[in-house]
Amino acid sequence: MTTINTCGLLDYSPLIPAIKAMYSTPKGEVLEIIMDNAAAFHDLKTYLAEQKVGFREIYQGEQMTIQFSV
C-alpha cells in the first residue's frame, strides 16, 4: 500500500500530490490518500466515481482517508 498524506498543505491544492500518486503508483497496488481539506476530498471522490473506481472512505476527526486500487 502506498500512502500519501496531504494534511496541512497550504501552498497548493492537496489534489496535486494525490493525482500525481495515482499515476506513479504501480497498477494493482492500493493507494491511500489522507486529507484534511473537505472540498478536495469531495472532488477526489467525485473524480473516482466518474472514473468508476471503487473506493473506501475513512473518517477520523478532521482527517479523511480514501483507499482504492490503482
mmCIF file of the N, C-alpha and C atoms, coordinates in Angstrom:
data_MODEL
# 
_entry.id   MODEL 
# 
loop_
_atom_site.group_PDB 
_atom_site.id 
_atom_site.type_symbol 
_atom_site.label_atom_id 
_atom_site.label_alt_id 
_atom_site.label_comp_id 
_atom_site.label_asym_id 
_atom_site.label_entity_id 
_atom_site.label_seq_id 
_atom_site.pdbx_PDB_ins_code 
_atom_site.Cartn_x 
_atom_site.Cartn_y 
_atom_site.Cartn_z 
_atom_site.occupancy 
_atom_site.B_iso_or_equiv 
_atom_site.pdbx_formal_charge 
_atom_site.auth_seq_id 
_atom_site.auth_comp_id 
_atom_site.auth_asym_id 
_atom_site.auth_atom_id 
_atom_site.pdbx_PDB_model_num 
ATOM 1   N N  . MET A 1 1  ? 0.848   -1.175 0.000   1.00 0.00 ? 1  MET A N  1 
ATOM 2   C CA . MET A 1 1  ? 0.000   0.000  0.000   1.00 0.00 ? 1  MET A CA 1 
ATOM 3   C C  . MET A 1 1  ? 0.892   1.235  0.000   1.00 0.00 ? 1  MET A C  1 
ATOM 4   N N  . THR A 1 2  ? 0.560   2.174  -0.864  1.00 0.00 ? 2  THR A N  1 
ATOM 5   C CA . THR A 1 2  ? 1.239   3.461  -0.908  1.00 0.00 ? 2  THR A CA 1 
ATOM 6   C C  . THR A 1 2  ? 0.363   4.476  -0.197  1.00 0.00 ? 2  THR A C  1 
ATOM 7   N N  . THR A 1 3  ? 0.943   5.246  0.725   1.00 0.00 ? 3  THR A N  1 
ATOM 8   C CA . THR A 1 3  ? 0.198   6.251  1.477   1.00 0.00 ? 3  THR A CA 1 
ATOM 9   C C  . THR A 1 3  ? 0.719   7.639  1.146   1.00 0.00 ? 3  THR A C  1 
ATOM 10  N N  . ILE A 1 4  ? -0.200  8.530  0.827   1.00 0.00 ? 4  ILE A N  1 
ATOM 11  C CA . ILE A 1 4  ? 0.120   9.934  0.569   1.00 0.00 ? 4  ILE A CA 1 
ATOM 12  C C  . ILE A 1 4  ? -0.646  10.758 1.592   1.00 0.00 ? 4  ILE A C  1 
ATOM 13  N N  . ASN A 1 5  ? 0.074   11.533 2.393   1.00 0.00 ? 5  ASN A N  1 
ATOM 14  C CA . ASN A 1 5  ? -0.550  12.375 3.411   1.00 0.00 ? 5  ASN A CA 1 
ATOM 15  C C  . ASN A 1 5  ? -0.472  13.826 2.941   1.00 0.00 ? 5  ASN A C  1 
ATOM 16  N N  . THR A 1 6  ? -1.628  14.415 2.640   1.00 0.00 ? 6  THR A N  1 
ATOM 17  C CA . THR A 1 6  ? -1.667  15.799 2.166   1.00 0.00 ? 6  THR A CA 1 
ATOM 18  C C  . THR A 1 6  ? -2.114  16.770 3.255   1.00 0.00 ? 6  THR A C  1 
ATOM 19  N N  . CYS A 1 7  ? -2.219  16.305 4.476   1.00 0.00 ? 7  CYS A N  1 
ATOM 20  C CA . CYS A 1 7  ? -2.678  17.163 5.574   1.00 0.00 ? 7  CYS A CA 1 
ATOM 21  C C  . CYS A 1 7  ? -1.734  18.345 5.770   1.00 0.00 ? 7  CYS A C  1 
ATOM 22  N N  . GLY A 1 8  ? -2.322  19.501 5.956   1.00 0.00 ? 8  GLY A N  1 
ATOM 23  C CA . GLY A 1 8  ? -1.536  20.688 6.253   1.00 0.00 ? 8  GLY A CA 1 
ATOM 24  C C  . GLY A 1 8  ? -1.000  21.423 5.036   1.00 0.00 ? 8  GLY A C  1 
ATOM 25  N N  . LEU A 1 9  ? -1.266  20.935 3.829   1.00 0.00 ? 9  LEU A N  1 
ATOM 26  C CA . LEU A 1 9  ? -0.787  21.639 2.640   1.00 0.00 ? 9  LEU A CA 1 
ATOM 27  C C  . LEU A 1 9  ? -1.547  22.943 2.483   1.00 0.00 ? 9  LEU A C  1 
ATOM 28  N N  . LEU A 1 10 ? -0.835  24.043 2.427   1.00 0.00 ? 10 LEU A N  1 
ATOM 29  C CA . LEU A 1 10 ? -1.470  25.344 2.291   1.00 0.00 ? 10 LEU A CA 1 
ATOM 30  C C  . LEU A 1 10 ? -1.036  26.067 1.014   1.00 0.00 ? 10 LEU A C  1 
ATOM 31  N N  . ASP A 1 11 ? 0.124   25.707 0.472   1.00 0.00 ? 11 ASP A N  1 
ATOM 32  C CA . ASP A 1 11 ? 0.665   26.410 -0.687  1.00 0.00 ? 11 ASP A CA 1 
ATOM 33  C C  . ASP A 1 11 ? -0.030  26.049 -1.991  1.00 0.00 ? 11 ASP A C  1 
ATOM 34  N N  . TYR A 1 12 ? -0.599  24.859 -2.072  1.00 0.00 ? 12 TYR A N  1 
ATOM 35  C CA . TYR A 1 12 ? -1.276  24.408 -3.293  1.00 0.00 ? 12 TYR A CA 1 
ATOM 36  C C  . TYR A 1 12 ? -2.316  23.363 -2.931  1.00 0.00 ? 12 TYR A C  1 
ATOM 37  N N  . SER A 1 13 ? -3.117  22.984 -3.896  1.00 0.00 ? 13 SER A N  1 
ATOM 38  C CA . SER A 1 13 ? -4.204  22.038 -3.658  1.00 0.00 ? 13 SER A CA 1 
ATOM 39  C C  . SER A 1 13 ? -3.669  20.658 -3.293  1.00 0.00 ? 13 SER A C  1 
ATOM 40  N N  . PRO A 1 14 ? -4.293  20.002 -2.316  1.00 0.00 ? 14 PRO A N  1 
ATOM 41  C CA . PRO A 1 14 ? -3.888  18.635 -1.977  1.00 0.00 ? 14 PRO A CA 1 
ATOM 42  C C  . PRO A 1 14 ? -4.198  17.646 -3.104  1.00 0.00 ? 14 PRO A C  1 
ATOM 43  N N  . LEU A 1 15 ? -4.973  18.076 -4.088  1.00 0.00 ? 15 LEU A N  1 
ATOM 44  C CA . LEU A 1 15 ? -5.252  17.188 -5.219  1.00 0.00 ? 15 LEU A CA 1 
ATOM 45  C C  . LEU A 1 15 ? -4.019  16.967 -6.082  1.00 0.00 ? 15 LEU A C  1 
ATOM 46  N N  . ILE A 1 16 ? -3.080  17.900 -6.083  1.00 0.00 ? 16 ILE A N  1 
ATOM 47  C CA . ILE A 1 16 ? -1.888  17.763 -6.919  1.00 0.00 ? 16 ILE A CA 1 
ATOM 48  C C  . ILE A 1 16 ? -1.076  16.529 -6.524  1.00 0.00 ? 16 ILE A C  1 
ATOM 49  N N  . PRO A 1 17 ? -0.656  16.356 -5.265  1.00 0.00 ? 17 PRO A N  1 
ATOM 50  C CA . PRO A 1 17 ? 0.084   15.129 -4.932  1.00 0.00 ? 17 PRO A CA 1 
ATOM 51  C C  . PRO A 1 17 ? -0.785  13.880 -5.016  1.00 0.00 ? 17 PRO A C  1 
ATOM 52  N N  . ALA A 1 18 ? -2.094  14.023 -4.800  1.00 0.00 ? 18 ALA A N  1 
ATOM 53  C CA . ALA A 1 18 ? -2.995  12.867 -4.898  1.00 0.00 ? 18 ALA A CA 1 
ATOM 54  C C  . ALA A 1 18 ? -3.047  12.345 -6.328  1.00 0.00 ? 18 ALA A C  1 
ATOM 55  N N  . ILE A 1 19 ? -3.254  13.236 -7.284  1.00 0.00 ? 19 ILE A N  1 
ATOM 56  C CA . ILE A 1 19 ? -3.325  12.832 -8.687  1.00 0.00 ? 19 ILE A CA 1 
ATOM 57  C C  . ILE A 1 19 ? -1.967  12.329 -9.163  1.00 0.00 ? 19 ILE A C  1 
ATOM 58  N N  . LYS A 1 20 ? -0.905  12.990 -8.743  1.00 0.00 ? 20 LYS A N  1 
ATOM 59  C CA . LYS A 1 20 ? 0.448   12.543 -9.113  1.00 0.00 ? 20 LYS A CA 1 
ATOM 60  C C  . LYS A 1 20 ? 0.678   11.111 -8.628  1.00 0.00 ? 20 LYS A C  1 
ATOM 61  N N  . ALA A 1 21 ? 0.255   10.811 -7.407  1.00 0.00 ? 21 ALA A N  1 
ATOM 62  C CA . ALA A 1 21 ? 0.422   9.462  -6.851  1.00 0.00 ? 21 ALA A CA 1 
ATOM 63  C C  . ALA A 1 21 ? -0.396  8.440  -7.623  1.00 0.00 ? 21 ALA A C  1 
ATOM 64  N N  . MET A 1 22 ? -1.574  8.843  -8.095  1.00 0.00 ? 22 MET A N  1 
ATOM 65  C CA . MET A 1 22 ? -2.418  7.918  -8.847  1.00 0.00 ? 22 MET A CA 1 
ATOM 66  C C  . MET A 1 22 ? -1.712  7.442  -10.118 1.00 0.00 ? 22 MET A C  1 
ATOM 67  N N  . TYR A 1 23 ? -0.940  8.329  -10.727 1.00 0.00 ? 23 TYR A N  1 
ATOM 68  C CA . TYR A 1 23 ? -0.277  7.975  -11.978 1.00 0.00 ? 23 TYR A CA 1 
ATOM 69  C C  . TYR A 1 23 ? 1.102   7.370  -11.785 1.00 0.00 ? 23 TYR A C  1 
ATOM 70  N N  . SER A 1 24 ? 1.670   7.479  -10.586 1.00 0.00 ? 24 SER A N  1 
ATOM 71  C CA . SER A 1 24 ? 3.001   6.913  -10.358 1.00 0.00 ? 24 SER A CA 1 
ATOM 72  C C  . SER A 1 24 ? 2.974   5.609  -9.554  1.00 0.00 ? 24 SER A C  1 
ATOM 73  N N  . THR A 1 25 ? 1.816   5.265  -8.997  1.00 0.00 ? 25 THR A N  1 
ATOM 74  C CA . THR A 1 25 ? 1.678   4.025  -8.240  1.00 0.00 ? 25 THR A CA 1 
ATOM 75  C C  . THR A 1 25 ? 1.480   2.863  -9.212  1.00 0.00 ? 25 THR A C  1 
ATOM 76  N N  . PRO A 1 26 ? 2.185   1.759  -9.015  1.00 0.00 ? 26 PRO A N  1 
ATOM 77  C CA . PRO A 1 26 ? 2.041   0.609  -9.925  1.00 0.00 ? 26 PRO A CA 1 
ATOM 78  C C  . PRO A 1 26 ? 0.606   0.074  -9.952  1.00 0.00 ? 26 PRO A C  1 
ATOM 79  N N  . LYS A 1 27 ? 0.179   -0.342 -11.115 1.00 0.00 ? 27 LYS A N  1 
ATOM 80  C CA . LYS A 1 27 ? -1.171  -0.903 -11.281 1.00 0.00 ? 27 LYS A CA 1 
ATOM 81  C C  . LYS A 1 27 ? -1.373  -2.085 -10.338 1.00 0.00 ? 27 LYS A C  1 
ATOM 82  N N  . GLY A 1 28 ? -2.566  -2.176 -9.757  1.00 0.00 ? 28 GLY A N  1 
ATOM 83  C CA . GLY A 1 28 ? -2.905  -3.254 -8.845  1.00 0.00 ? 28 GLY A CA 1 
ATOM 84  C C  . GLY A 1 28 ? -2.587  -2.959 -7.394  1.00 0.00 ? 28 GLY A C  1 
ATOM 85  N N  . GLU A 1 29 ? -1.801  -1.921 -7.136  1.00 0.00 ? 29 GLU A N  1 
ATOM 86  C CA . GLU A 1 29 ? -1.447  -1.575 -5.758  1.00 0.00 ? 29 GLU A CA 1 
ATOM 87  C C  . GLU A 1 29 ? -2.552  -0.710 -5.139  1.00 0.00 ? 29 GLU A C  1 
ATOM 88  N N  . VAL A 1 30 ? -2.712  -0.798 -3.834  1.00 0.00 ? 30 VAL A N  1 
ATOM 89  C CA . VAL A 1 30 ? -3.688  0.023  -3.119  1.00 0.00 ? 30 VAL A CA 1 
ATOM 90  C C  . VAL A 1 30 ? -3.037  1.359  -2.785  1.00 0.00 ? 30 VAL A C  1 
ATOM 91  N N  . LEU A 1 31 ? -3.767  2.426  -3.083  1.00 0.00 ? 31 LEU A N  1 
ATOM 92  C CA . LEU A 1 31 ? -3.314  3.776  -2.794  1.00 0.00 ? 31 LEU A CA 1 
ATOM 93  C C  . LEU A 1 31 ? -4.194  4.349  -1.696  1.00 0.00 ? 31 LEU A C  1 
ATOM 94  N N  . GLU A 1 32 ? -3.573  4.923  -0.693  1.00 0.00 ? 32 GLU A N  1 
ATOM 95  C CA . GLU A 1 32 ? -4.270  5.545  0.430   1.00 0.00 ? 32 GLU A CA 1 
ATOM 96  C C  . GLU A 1 32 ? -3.897  7.019  0.441   1.00 0.00 ? 32 GLU A C  1 
ATOM 97  N N  . ILE A 1 33 ? -4.898  7.878  0.390   1.00 0.00 ? 33 ILE A N  1 
ATOM 98  C CA . ILE A 1 33 ? -4.657  9.317  0.403   1.00 0.00 ? 33 ILE A CA 1 
ATOM 99  C C  . ILE A 1 33 ? -5.345  9.906  1.624   1.00 0.00 ? 33 ILE A C  1 
ATOM 100 N N  . ILE A 1 34 ? -4.564  10.591 2.444   1.00 0.00 ? 34 ILE A N  1 
ATOM 101 C CA . ILE A 1 34 ? -5.056  11.192 3.682   1.00 0.00 ? 34 ILE A CA 1 
ATOM 102 C C  . ILE A 1 34 ? -5.148  12.698 3.469   1.00 0.00 ? 34 ILE A C  1 
ATOM 103 N N  . MET A 1 35 ? -6.308  13.262 3.796   1.00 0.00 ? 35 MET A N  1 
ATOM 104 C CA . MET A 1 35 ? -6.543  14.696 3.585   1.00 0.00 ? 35 MET A CA 1 
ATOM 105 C C  . MET A 1 35 ? -7.190  15.327 4.809   1.00 0.00 ? 35 MET A C  1 
ATOM 106 N N  . ASP A 1 36 ? -7.036  16.643 4.908   1.00 0.00 ? 36 ASP A N  1 
ATOM 107 C CA . ASP A 1 36 ? -7.778  17.403 5.911   1.00 0.00 ? 36 ASP A CA 1 
ATOM 108 C C  . ASP A 1 36 ? -8.530  18.564 5.249   1.00 0.00 ? 36 ASP A C  1 
ATOM 109 N N  . ASN A 1 37 ? -8.627  18.524 3.925   1.00 0.00 ? 37 ASN A N  1 
ATOM 110 C CA . ASN A 1 37 ? -9.335  19.531 3.147   1.00 0.00 ? 37 ASN A CA 1 
ATOM 111 C C  . ASN A 1 37 ? -10.605 18.884 2.592   1.00 0.00 ? 37 ASN A C  1 
ATOM 112 N N  . ALA A 1 38 ? -11.751 19.227 3.171   1.00 0.00 ? 38 ALA A N  1 
ATOM 113 C CA . ALA A 1 38 ? -13.011 18.577 2.808   1.00 0.00 ? 38 ALA A CA 1 
ATOM 114 C C  . ALA A 1 38 ? -13.395 18.801 1.348   1.00 0.00 ? 38 ALA A C  1 
ATOM 115 N N  . ALA A 1 39 ? -13.147 20.000 0.823   1.00 0.00 ? 39 ALA A N  1 
ATOM 116 C CA . ALA A 1 39 ? -13.500 20.287 -0.576  1.00 0.00 ? 39 ALA A CA 1 
ATOM 117 C C  . ALA A 1 39 ? -12.671 19.433 -1.532  1.00 0.00 ? 39 ALA A C  1 
ATOM 118 N N  . ALA A 1 40 ? -11.386 19.318 -1.283  1.00 0.00 ? 40 ALA A N  1 
ATOM 119 C CA . ALA A 1 40 ? -10.522 18.497 -2.133  1.00 0.00 ? 40 ALA A CA 1 
ATOM 120 C C  . ALA A 1 40 ? -10.887 17.021 -2.013  1.00 0.00 ? 40 ALA A C  1 
ATOM 121 N N  . PHE A 1 41 ? -11.248 16.586 -0.809  1.00 0.00 ? 41 PHE A N  1 
ATOM 122 C CA . PHE A 1 41 ? -11.651 15.196 -0.599  1.00 0.00 ? 41 PHE A CA 1 
ATOM 123 C C  . PHE A 1 41 ? -12.915 14.892 -1.406  1.00 0.00 ? 41 PHE A C  1 
ATOM 124 N N  . HIS A 1 42 ? -13.874 15.799 -1.378  1.00 0.00 ? 42 HIS A N  1 
ATOM 125 C CA . HIS A 1 42 ? -15.107 15.636 -2.151  1.00 0.00 ? 42 HIS A CA 1 
ATOM 126 C C  . HIS A 1 42 ? -14.794 15.590 -3.653  1.00 0.00 ? 42 HIS A C  1 
ATOM 127 N N  . ASP A 1 43 ? -13.920 16.474 -4.113  1.00 0.00 ? 43 ASP A N  1 
ATOM 128 C CA . ASP A 1 43 ? -13.547 16.495 -5.531  1.00 0.00 ? 43 ASP A CA 1 
ATOM 129 C C  . ASP A 1 43 ? -12.874 15.193 -5.943  1.00 0.00 ? 43 ASP A C  1 
ATOM 130 N N  . LEU A 1 44 ? -12.017 14.638 -5.101  1.00 0.00 ? 44 LEU A N  1 
ATOM 131 C CA . LEU A 1 44 ? -11.349 13.376 -5.409  1.00 0.00 ? 44 LEU A CA 1 
ATOM 132 C C  . LEU A 1 44 ? -12.365 12.236 -5.464  1.00 0.00 ? 44 LEU A C  1 
ATOM 133 N N  . LYS A 1 45 ? -13.297 12.201 -4.527  1.00 0.00 ? 45 LYS A N  1 
ATOM 134 C CA . LYS A 1 45 ? -14.337 11.167 -4.547  1.00 0.00 ? 45 LYS A CA 1 
ATOM 135 C C  . LYS A 1 45 ? -15.184 11.273 -5.817  1.00 0.00 ? 45 LYS A C  1 
ATOM 136 N N  . THR A 1 46 ? -15.526 12.486 -6.205  1.00 0.00 ? 46 THR A N  1 
ATOM 137 C CA . THR A 1 46 ? -16.312 12.693 -7.423  1.00 0.00 ? 46 THR A CA 1 
ATOM 138 C C  . THR A 1 46 ? -15.545 12.199 -8.644  1.00 0.00 ? 46 THR A C  1 
ATOM 139 N N  . TYR A 1 47 ? -14.268 12.532 -8.713  1.00 0.00 ? 47 TYR A N  1 
ATOM 140 C CA . TYR A 1 47 ? -13.443 12.089 -9.840  1.00 0.00 ? 47 TYR A CA 1 
ATOM 141 C C  . TYR A 1 47 ? -13.380 10.560 -9.914  1.00 0.00 ? 47 TYR A C  1 
ATOM 142 N N  . LEU A 1 48 ? -13.121 9.923  -8.781  1.00 0.00 ? 48 LEU A N  1 
ATOM 143 C CA . LEU A 1 48 ? -13.030 8.458  -8.759  1.00 0.00 ? 48 LEU A CA 1 
ATOM 144 C C  . LEU A 1 48 ? -14.356 7.822  -9.156  1.00 0.00 ? 48 LEU A C  1 
ATOM 145 N N  . ALA A 1 49 ? -15.468 8.370  -8.683  1.00 0.00 ? 49 ALA A N  1 
ATOM 146 C CA . ALA A 1 49 ? -16.783 7.838  -9.041  1.00 0.00 ? 49 ALA A CA 1 
ATOM 147 C C  . ALA A 1 49 ? -17.036 7.984  -10.542 1.00 0.00 ? 49 ALA A C  1 
ATOM 148 N N  . GLU A 1 50 ? -16.655 9.122  -11.112 1.00 0.00 ? 50 GLU A N  1 
ATOM 149 C CA . GLU A 1 50 ? -16.821 9.337  -12.551 1.00 0.00 ? 50 GLU A CA 1 
ATOM 150 C C  . GLU A 1 50 ? -15.990 8.352  -13.364 1.00 0.00 ? 50 GLU A C  1 
ATOM 151 N N  . GLN A 1 51 ? -14.821 7.963  -12.816 1.00 0.00 ? 51 GLN A N  1 
ATOM 152 C CA . GLN A 1 51 ? -13.947 7.013  -13.490 1.00 0.00 ? 51 GLN A CA 1 
ATOM 153 C C  . GLN A 1 51 ? -14.337 5.567  -13.183 1.00 0.00 ? 51 GLN A C  1 
ATOM 154 N N  . LYS A 1 52 ? -15.403 5.410  -12.399 1.00 0.00 ? 52 LYS A N  1 
ATOM 155 C CA . LYS A 1 52 ? -15.903 4.087  -11.988 1.00 0.00 ? 52 LYS A CA 1 
ATOM 156 C C  . LYS A 1 52 ? -14.858 3.288  -11.199 1.00 0.00 ? 52 LYS A C  1 
ATOM 157 N N  . VAL A 1 53 ? -14.146 3.999  -10.320 1.00 0.00 ? 53 VAL A N  1 
ATOM 158 C CA . VAL A 1 53 ? -13.159 3.386  -9.431  1.00 0.00 ? 53 VAL A CA 1 
ATOM 159 C C  . VAL A 1 53 ? -13.810 3.248  -8.063  1.00 0.00 ? 53 VAL A C  1 
ATOM 160 N N  . GLY A 1 54 ? -13.871 2.025  -7.546  1.00 0.00 ? 54 GLY A N  1 
ATOM 161 C CA . GLY A 1 54 ? -14.406 1.808  -6.213  1.00 0.00 ? 54 GLY A CA 1 
ATOM 162 C C  . GLY A 1 54 ? -13.419 2.297  -5.169  1.00 0.00 ? 54 GLY A C  1 
ATOM 163 N N  . PHE A 1 55 ? -13.917 2.814  -4.078  1.00 0.00 ? 55 PHE A N  1 
ATOM 164 C CA . PHE A 1 55 ? -13.031 3.326  -3.033  1.00 0.00 ? 55 PHE A CA 1 
ATOM 165 C C  . PHE A 1 55 ? -13.671 3.145  -1.668  1.00 0.00 ? 55 PHE A C  1 
ATOM 166 N N  . ARG A 1 56 ? -12.822 3.256  -0.657  1.00 0.00 ? 56 ARG A N  1 
ATOM 167 C CA . ARG A 1 56 ? -13.242 3.152  0.745   1.00 0.00 ? 56 ARG A CA 1 
ATOM 168 C C  . ARG A 1 56 ? -12.936 4.483  1.418   1.00 0.00 ? 56 ARG A C  1 
ATOM 169 N N  . GLU A 1 57 ? -13.890 4.997  2.184   1.00 0.00 ? 57 GLU A N  1 
ATOM 170 C CA . GLU A 1 57 ? -13.720 6.254  2.910   1.00 0.00 ? 57 GLU A CA 1 
ATOM 171 C C  . GLU A 1 57 ? -13.550 5.966  4.396   1.00 0.00 ? 57 GLU A C  1 
ATOM 172 N N  . ILE A 1 58 ? -12.619 6.663  5.029   1.00 0.00 ? 58 ILE A N  1 
ATOM 173 C CA . ILE A 1 58 ? -12.392 6.524  6.471   1.00 0.00 ? 58 ILE A CA 1 
ATOM 174 C C  . ILE A 1 58 ? -12.338 7.936  7.057   1.00 0.00 ? 58 ILE A C  1 
ATOM 175 N N  . TYR A 1 59 ? -13.104 8.169  8.099   1.00 0.00 ? 59 TYR A N  1 
ATOM 176 C CA . TYR A 1 59 ? -13.144 9.483  8.744   1.00 0.00 ? 59 TYR A CA 1 
ATOM 177 C C  . TYR A 1 59 ? -12.644 9.361  10.176  1.00 0.00 ? 59 TYR A C  1 
ATOM 178 N N  . GLN A 1 60 ? -11.690 10.237 10.541  1.00 0.00 ? 60 GLN A N  1 
ATOM 179 C CA . GLN A 1 60 ? -11.177 10.297 11.914  1.00 0.00 ? 60 GLN A CA 1 
ATOM 180 C C  . GLN A 1 60 ? -11.029 11.764 12.281  1.00 0.00 ? 60 GLN A C  1 
ATOM 181 N N  . GLY A 1 61 ? -12.021 12.299 12.971  1.00 0.00 ? 61 GLY A N  1 
ATOM 182 C CA . GLY A 1 61 ? -11.996 13.723 13.304  1.00 0.00 ? 61 GLY A CA 1 
ATOM 183 C C  . GLY A 1 61 ? -12.018 14.551 12.033  1.00 0.00 ? 61 GLY A C  1 
ATOM 184 N N  . GLU A 1 62 ? -11.058 15.440 11.892  1.00 0.00 ? 62 GLU A N  1 
ATOM 185 C CA . GLU A 1 62 ? -10.982 16.280 10.698  1.00 0.00 ? 62 GLU A CA 1 
ATOM 186 C C  . GLU A 1 62 ? -10.166 15.631 9.582   1.00 0.00 ? 62 GLU A C  1 
ATOM 187 N N  . GLN A 1 63 ? -9.634  14.469 9.852   1.00 0.00 ? 63 GLN A N  1 
ATOM 188 C CA . GLN A 1 63 ? -8.822  13.756 8.859   1.00 0.00 ? 63 GLN A CA 1 
ATOM 189 C C  . GLN A 1 63 ? -9.683  12.780 8.075   1.00 0.00 ? 63 GLN A C  1 
ATOM 190 N N  . MET A 1 64 ? -9.559  12.813 6.749   1.00 0.00 ? 64 MET A N  1 
ATOM 191 C CA . MET A 1 64 ? -10.323 11.944 5.863   1.00 0.00 ? 64 MET A CA 1 
ATOM 192 C C  . MET A 1 64 ? -9.349  11.114 5.032   1.00 0.00 ? 64 MET A C  1 
ATOM 193 N N  . THR A 1 65 ? -9.628  9.824  4.911   1.00 0.00 ? 65 THR A N  1 
ATOM 194 C CA . THR A 1 65 ? -8.762  8.932  4.150   1.00 0.00 ? 65 THR A CA 1 
ATOM 195 C C  . THR A 1 65 ? -9.590  8.228  3.098   1.00 0.00 ? 65 THR A C  1 
ATOM 196 N N  . ILE A 1 66 ? -9.007  8.092  1.922   1.00 0.00 ? 66 ILE A N  1 
ATOM 197 C CA . ILE A 1 66 ? -9.646  7.346  0.849   1.00 0.00 ? 66 ILE A CA 1 
ATOM 198 C C  . ILE A 1 66 ? -8.666  6.285  0.363   1.00 0.00 ? 66 ILE A C  1 
ATOM 199 N N  . GLN A 1 67 ? -9.151  5.066  0.190   1.00 0.00 ? 67 GLN A N  1 
ATOM 200 C CA . GLN A 1 67 ? -8.325  3.946  -0.266  1.00 0.00 ? 67 GLN A CA 1 
ATOM 201 C C  . GLN A 1 67 ? -8.955  3.345  -1.508  1.00 0.00 ? 67 GLN A C  1 
ATOM 202 N N  . PHE A 1 68 ? -8.114  3.028  -2.480  1.00 0.00 ? 68 PHE A N  1 
ATOM 203 C CA . PHE A 1 68 ? -8.589  2.403  -3.718  1.00 0.00 ? 68 PHE A CA 1 
ATOM 204 C C  . PHE A 1 68 ? -7.426  1.731  -4.421  1.00 0.00 ? 68 PHE A C  1 
ATOM 205 N N  . SER A 1 69 ? -7.772  0.773  -5.279  1.00 0.00 ? 69 SER A N  1 
ATOM 206 C CA . SER A 1 69 ? -6.756  0.099  -6.084  1.00 0.00 ? 69 SER A CA 1 
ATOM 207 C C  . SER A 1 69 ? -6.542  0.874  -7.371  1.00 0.00 ? 69 SER A C  1 
ATOM 208 N N  . VAL A 1 70 ? -5.282  1.024  -7.709  1.00 0.00 ? 70 VAL A N  1 
ATOM 209 C CA . VAL A 1 70 ? -4.921  1.758  -8.926  1.00 0.00 ? 70 VAL A CA 1 
ATOM 210 C C  . VAL A 1 70 ? -5.035  0.832  -10.109 1.00 0.00 ? 70 VAL A C  1 
# 
